[in-house]
Amino acid sequence: MATTRTCPECNSKKYKLFVPDSGTWKCENCGYQGSIVVEDGNLEKQMKEARKMQKLSKKLWTGR
């Protein structure tokens, strides 16, 4: 099973090593600084789907 590294905030794969000594990464997409999560592709897909559903339910509740 293949693994990918993604930002835990926005699931972007665009990041760079920010502080090499501590292993801190910085996401170029959202600006998150911290650890990058290593996950399998299936879990990443499930997280994206959950975020889509979360946004949709928020829109339904606010009426937008």
URSULKA-V646619 format. One record per residue. N is the residue number from 0. PSI is psi as a letter, one per 20 degrees, with the letter a starting at -180 (NA if undefined). BURIAL is b if it has 16 or more other ideal C-beta (glycine too) atoms within 10 Angstrom, else e. Layout:
n = (N;N)
psi = (PSI;PSI)
burial = (BURIAL;BURIAL)
//
This chain:
n = (0;1;2;3;4;5;6;7;8;9;10;11;12;13;14;15;16;17;18;19;20;21;22;23;24;25;26;27;28;29;30;31;32;33;34;35;36;37;38;39;40;41;42;43;44;45;46;47;48;49;50;51;52;53;54;55;56;57;58;59;60;61;62;63)
psi = (p;q;q;q;p;q;p;i;g;j;j;q;j;o;r;q;p;g;n;h;h;i;k;p;q;p;p;i;g;i;j;p;p;b;q;p;p;p;r;q;h;g;h;g;g;h;g;g;g;h;h;g;h;g;g;g;h;g;h;h;h;i;k;NA)
burial = (e;e;e;e;e;b;b;e;e;e;b;e;e;e;b;e;e;e;e;e;e;e;e;e;b;b;b;e;e;e;e;b;e;e;e;b;b;e;b;e;e;e;e;b;e;e;e;e;e;e;e;e;e;e;e;e;e;e;e;e;e;e;e;e)
//
